[in-house]
């Protein structure tokens, strides 16, 4: 619900929206990218490295201890019934550790250290020096090791903290910032230091300072509408995680610091716009706790909106607008002020509490397939009412595919769907007992779009399958609904390729592991819903080529793919099914599937689908 004139920097919108979700009842007034400076250090560590003797090394030392004269390599090899090469290899390490001394090419004798090692079973512990590169965050004092998190040059301003709030990393303070215990913990946690293999870090021998690097960090100004409080939120833009350490520093009630940050973010003028508060307003300690009531006294059109408003002001707003009726009914303006209606798609604007009933109504109207794009899924929104509609669609053989995921990598998702909810969704079946709802992770998506039968499209700010979290202070939402086939096809063009790519990964998992029936059924349902059964056929052919042990699995997959396409076929879905039947017959012949035990089930499913296609043609 960003303000249309808000100073949210490009690329930060998704983080701002995430903050609003977590904050509940608030809005992000501004967001800017800063670079948090870090100093690069090379730390030379002394490592005590114990080394256990191998069995053969132990016997070599034992032979030398028991000999009053130099031991012969040749005689030792004969005594142990080993090739001389094995003795020479182990002897080299003992020589390098100075546990034995070479008398000549074939003889050696034991040293005092060698006798000690023989008695203890270990080599003498040695101190070795190994350099490690670390980074100290000057805003928090945090020690880090991952070079990939940092930028060499800072294309933004430094983070707006006064100098006294930055960490002192002078030579006299280094020992306190990275003491041995803390350094051991950081290096071990990062996986670049392995105590068992490398030995124990016992001392920091030397620290060399390098240049500065920067952590890309987002700073956001947030206002809570319930109590008008202002606060700052910070996010590490590399990891997507909040920087609570910075928030503790900058959310102190200091007028000078608040003013500095507001100036650097460029949001101070937000309160000076026409219709806003007076120009002599400046944040103060009290205003950081309570926003002046003038912000709520603008009235009329200048009031800060409580709903999602377009983040960018359309340049067309400056132009004279066509009458609303013309925009919504496909009418064409003729002459001065006259509107002549012409045939065209209907466009309706839905707002706030009217959206969900229309959403459910649109779902119920589906007769072929439904595509839902929803970044998040939870039980509060995907409740009994929604599940019953989906079950009703399943009984009518209407297929549904749901694409979810906000982050670009699935492991970064913080708001995962409840596993029991996913299981319930994917347990919904058609009358042929095949899955009718496919849930697929797409990722990197913030759109909320629904396509019905490739004809009707709903899009807007409303989260279809995830509750926004405002029961008493309802957050405004808008959705447009249109029955334009051209818009619907454009929407499918955008998402079909992404779905098919995601399905390839799921199918590969099933190919590797035949017990992954969930992935198999999801793929089959999704291919049919996307009207791409031939894509599914191609994937199943990969299974057929895998060998005779997977023939039965492949035939079962083909049977399910036939059954999932059944129904009152129309338009593109009927065409896709017809093309699939032609290619299926070729596949049966090419791979001689009639000889497979469960072919009769496939033949029955093939016949039923062919009957549905024939009925359409009649």
N, C-alpha and C positions, 0 to 999 in steps of 0.2 A: 504494500500500500504506500509506495513512495510518492512524495509530492511531485507534481509535474514540473516544478521549478527547482527540485532538490539538486544539490551539488554532489551527486553520487558519481564517482569517476567510472568511466567505461571499464568493464571487466569486473567490477565489484558488485554488480547487481545481485548475483546469485548468493553471495555471502551476506549481503544486506537482507535478502529475503529469508535466509536461514536464521539470522539474528531475530527477525520479526517473529518467526515461528517459535523460537525458544523463549523470546522475551514475553510474548503474550500481551496484547492490548497496547503495544507501542508501535512507533514508526521510526524508521531511520531517516534523519533529517539531512545527513551528509556522510560521505565516505571518501577517503583519500588514501593513496598508497604512499608509504614512507619506507625508507631504508633504515633498519636498526643497525648501527655500526657494531662490528665485532673485530677483535684483534686476533691475528693469526700468530700462533706460537709454535716453535719446535722445541719439544721437551726431551732431553737426553736422560733416559732412565737407566739406573744400575739395576741389573736383574741377577738374582742369585739363582743359578741353574743347577739343581741336583740331577744326576743322571744314573739310573739303575744299570747294573751290569747285566749283560745277556748271559745265558747259561754257559755258552762257549767261552766268553771272556772270563767268567768265574773259574772255569777249569784251567785256562791258560795261566791265570794268576796263581792258582793252587799249585800247578806244576812248578812254577818259578819259585814259590815259597819253600816247597819241599826239596828243591835242588840246591845243593851247596855250591854248584858251579853253573855257568850259563846253560840255559835250556836250549835244546836243538828243535827247530821248527819241524824238521823232517821226522825226528824220533817222536815228537808229540803227536804229529798227524798219524803215524803208524800205531801209536798207543791208543788213540781215540778212534781209530779206524775211519778216518775222514780224509778227504782230499786235502792236500797241502794248501790249496787255494783258499779254503774256508778259514784255516788258521791264519793265513797271511792277511786276509781281509779284516778279521777282528783285531789282529795285532796292530794294524795301522791306527785304529782309533785309540788303543791303549798307549801307543807311542805318542800320538798327538796330545793326549792328556797327561803325558809324562808319568804314567804309572809303570812303564817298563822302559828299559834302555836297550838299544841295539848294540850288541858287542861286535857282530859282523853280519854278513848277509843272511846267515842261517841261525844265529844264536842271539839270545836276549837274556837280560837279567832284570829282576824286579827292583823298584825304587821303594823308598820309605813310604811315599804316598800310595804306592801300589799295595803295600802290605796293609795299610789302613783301609783301603777300599775293599780288599779281600775279606777283612774281618767284618766290615759293616755291610758289605753287599752292595755298596753304592760307590760311584765315582766321587772324587773330591768335588765339593760345590765350588763353582767358579762365579766370579762377578763379570758379567758382560754388559756393555753399554749399547742400548738400542734407542734410536730416536723415534718419537711419535709426534704427529702433527695434531694440534688441538686448536680450538677457537673459543674465545671468551666473549659472550654477549655483554656488551658494555652497559646495556640497560638493566640487565637482571643478574649478571655475574655467572650465568649458567655456562658450564663447560660442555662443549660439543665436539664431535669428531667427524661428522658426515660432511665432506667437502661439497657434495652435490646440493646442499641446502642453501648455498651462499652465492652471491653475485660479486664478481670482481669489481665492477664499477657500479655506482649508485646513480641511476637515471632520475631518481626522485630526491626530494629534500630528505635531510636527516630527520629521524624521529624527533618530534617537538618536545624534548625534555630539556630543562635548564641544565647547564654544565654540572652543577652540584649533585644532580640526580644520576649522573653516569658513574660507572664503576671506575675506581682508581686502579689502573693496571701498571703503575710504575714499578720499577725493579724491587723497591722495598715492600710492595704489596703482593708480588707474584706468589711468594711462598704461602701466603694465607689463602689466596684464591685457588691454588691448585696444590694442596698438600697431598702427601703420598696416598693416604687412604681414599680421599675423594677421587684422585686420578685413577687409582686401581679400579674403583667402582665404575667410573665413566668408560674407561677403555674396555673393561670386561663386558659391560652392558652393550657396548656398540659392536662387539664381536671382532675387534681388531687386535685384542690381546687375549691370549689363552694361557692362564697361569699353569695348568697342568703340563702343557707342552713346553712353554717358554721359560717357566720359573717365576719366582716372586719378585715384583718390583720392591726394592728396599730403600731406594734413595733417588731423589732428583738431582742429577749431576750438574745439569746446565739448562738454562732456558734462553732461547734466542727469539727475539720479537721480529715478526714480519709486518707486512702492510695490513691495511684494513680491508675487510670484506663486509658484505651487508646481507641482512635477512629481509626479504620482501614481506612487508607487514601492512595490513589494512587497519585503518583507524576509523571508527564510525561513531557519530553522535546520535544518540537514541533518546526519544522522548516517550514517556509513558503517559497515555491519555487519561488514565484513571486518577493519578495524583499530580500530573504535569511535571514529574521529575525528569531532569536531564541526567544522562550518564554517558560515559564513553565505553566502547567495546573495541577490543583489538583482536585480530586474527593473523596468525602466521600463514601467509598465502601459499607457502610451499607445502605445508602439511594440512592446512585447513583447520587447524586446532586453535582454540582461543588462547591468547596470551594473558592469562590472569595475573601474572607477575607485573605486567605493564599497567593493567587496569588498576591494581592496588596503588600504584604510584600516581597515576594521572587523575584518579577519581577523588583525590584529596580536595577539600574545600578551600582552595587558595585562589583568590581572585586573579592574581597575576598569571598563574599557570593556566587557569581556565581561559583567560583572554588570549594568551599566547597560542594555545592549541586551536581555539576558534579561528584566530587570524590565519594560522598556517593551513587549516583545513579549507578556508575560504567559505565558511558557513556563517560568519558573523553578519554578512549582509543579508542573510536569509530573513532576519527579523527587521530589516529596514525597508523591505519592499512596500510598494504602495498598498495600503490596506492592512499593513502589519503594525507592529509596535513602533513607537517613536524612535528616531535615529539616535537619541542619546541613551538607548538601552544598551547595557553591557552586562555580560554574565558576572555574577558575584557569588560569594560563598553561599548565600541563601538561594540564589536563582539556580544553582546547580542541584539544589534539593527540590525546589518548587519553581516550576516555570511560571512567569508572570501571567496573570489571568487575561492580559490584553490579547494573548494569542488566541483565546477562545471567544473574545469579544468582537472579532472582526465582523461576524454576521454575514448573511447573504452568500454570495458566490465566493467571497474572499476567505471564508472560514476554512481552516485546515480540514481537508476531507478525512472521513473515517473509513474510507474504502480504498480499494486498489485503483489507482489512477495511472494512466499511461506515463511511463518514465520519461519519455521524450515527447516534447510538444510538437505535434504535427505541423509542419510548415504551412499546410493547407488551411490551418485555422484562421490565418489572416485574411483568407479569401472569403467572399460572400458564400454562405452555405446554401445548398439546394434545400427546398422544403423537405422536412423529415419524411413526409409521405412518399416523396419521390425516391428517397434513399432506400426506403424499406420495401417498396412494392415493385421496383423496376420501372417506375414511371419516368417519363422524359419531359423535361421542362420545355414548353413551347411559348414563344412570345414573352410578354412581360407578366410574370406572376401566374401564368396559366400552367396547369399541370395536366398532361394528357397521359393516362395510364396505358402501358403496353405490357404484353405478356413478358414475364421474367420471374426469376426465383424470388421466393419470399425470404426476407431477412427480418428476424425479430430480435429485439434486445431484451434480455432477461436480467433482472437485478435482485440481489439480496435473497430474501426468503422464498422468492418465486422460482429460484433456480432448481432446487432439488426436486420438487414435484414434477417439473418439466423434464428433468434428467431421467427420472424413473419412467415417465410417460413415453419418452423417446426410446428408452430401452425396450419397453413392452411392444413398441410398434415394429420392431425389427422382424424381418421374415427370412433373412439370409445369413447375415453375419454382422458382427459388431467389433470395432477396433477401439480400444480405450488406451489413451496415453495419460498416465498419472504418475508423477515423480515418486509418490509415496502411497503406501497401502496400510491401513490399520483397521482394527475391529470397530472402532467407534463410528466410522463412516461406512465401512463395508459390513453393515449390520444385518440382522435377520431380514429386514425389508429388501435390501439389495440382493441377498443370497436367494430369497424366494423368487425374485424376478429372474435371476440367472438360471434357477432350476426350471422355471416355467419355459424359458427360452430353450433349454436343453431338451425338454420334452417335445418341443416343436422343431427340434433338429436345427436350431439357430446356433451357430458357433460364435464364440467370443474369444478374442485375444487381448491380453492386457500387457502393455509395455510399461515397465517401471524403472526407476533408478535416477538419482540426482547427480551423483559423482561420476567422474570419468572412469574410475576403477571400482569394481564391486566391493573390494575389501575396505574401501574408504566409506562406504555407506554407514551412516550412524543410526538411521531410523529404519531398521529392517522390519519387514512384515513378520507378524507372528507366524511361526511354523505351522501351528494348528490351523490358522486361517488359510494359509496356502494349501494345506492338505484338504481342507474343506472345499475350497474353490476348485481344486483339481479333481475332486471326487464327483463333481457334477457330471452326469452322463446324459447321453441321448437315449432314445428308445432302443437303439441298437447296442447299448451298453459300451459305448466308446466315449472318451473324454470330450466334453463340449466347451470347457473353459481352459485356455492355456495362459499361464503366467510366465512372462519372459523378461529377464533383466536386459534393458537397453543401455541405461546409463547416460550421463551427461545431458540430461533432459529436464527442462523446467516448464515445458508446455503442458497445458491441460486440454486435450482434444479428444473428441469422440467422433467416429465415423460409423454411420449406420447404413447398411445395404449399398454402400458406394454411392449414396444419394444425399443423405442428410449429414450435416456437420455441425457439431457444437464445439465452441472454443471460447476461452476466456480465462479468468483468474480463479475460478472455482476449482478446488481440489476434489475431484469426483470420488476418490476412494480413501481420502485421509482427512480426518477431522482437523479443522483449523485451530480449535481450542478457545473459542470465545463464546461462552453461553450467555452471559449477561450483557456484555458489551460487544454486540455482533459486529464483526468486521465486514464492511461493504464489499460486495463482489459484483462483477458483471460478466455476462456470457452472451454471445451472439449465436443464433441458430439459423441455419439456412438450408434450403432444399436444392441448392445448386449442384448438379452432378459434376460440373467442372471443378468447383471448389473441393468436392469430395475426392475426385481423382487426383487433384494436386496434393491433397493431404496424404493419400495413399502412396503417391510417387515419393514423397519425402521419407516415409517410414518403412515401406516394404523392403527396400534393400537392407536397411539396418536390422529388421526382423530376421531376414533370411541369413544374414551373417551371424547373428546370435544363435539361430537354430543350427547352423553348421557346427558350432562349438558344442552345443548340447548333444547333437547326433554323434559326433566323434566320441563323446564320453560313453554313449551307449554301444558304439562299435567296439570300443576297448573292453567294455564290461557289460555282458548281456543281462546282468541282474539290475541294471539301471532302467527299470521299466517306467519310472516316472518321467525321465528324459525322453524315452521313446514315445510315450503317449502324448506328452506336451508337443513334441515336434509334429506328430501326425495331425493333431487337432489344429495346430497353427498353420501348417501348410494348406489344409483345406479351407481354413478361415480366410487366409490371404489369397485364396483362389489360385494357388500355385501347387496343385497336387503333382504336377510333373517334376517339380523340384524335389518333392518327397520321393518320387519314383527313382530319380537319379541317385539320391542318397541311399535308398534301399538296394540299388544295384551295386553300390560299393560293398554292402554287406554280403550280397550274393557272391561277389568275387573273392570274399575272404576265405572261402573254403567250404567243404561239405558240412562241417560241423555247425554252420550258421544258416543252412538252407531252411530249416524248419522255422527259425526265428524270422527270417526274411519273408517267408510266405505268410506268417501271422501278421507281420507289419503291413503287407500288401492288403490282407483281408481288412485290417482296421482302417487303412487309408481309403478303401472302397466304402466302408460303412460310414466313415466320418463325413463323406460328401453327400450322403443321402438327404432327401428332404424335398420340399416344394421348390425345385430348382428354377431359377430365373436368370435371365441376362447373362452376365459374365460368369457366374458360378456354373450355369448350365453348359456354357461353351468350354470352360475349363474341365468339367467332368467328362464331356464328350471327347476332348483331346486326350485326356488321361486314359480312357478306355482303349483307345487305339494303341497308345504306347504300351499299355499293360499287356495287351495280347502279344505284342512283339517281344516283350520281356519274358513272358511265359514260354514262348517258343525258343528264344535264345538260350535260356538257362534250363530248359527241359524240366519245368517245375511240376508238370503233371505226375512225375514219378515221386514227388515228395509226399510223405504220409498225410499231412494236413491240407493237401491241395483242395480237397472237396469243400472245406470251409471257405477258401478263397474263391472257388468257382461260384458258390452260393452268393457271396457278397458281390462278386462281379455281376451276376445276373440281376440282383436287386437294384444295383446302381444303374445298370443298363435300362431297366424298366422305368426308373425315375426319369432318365434322360429321354426315353422314347415318349413318355407321357407329355413332356414339355413340347416336343416336336409336333405332337398331335394337336 
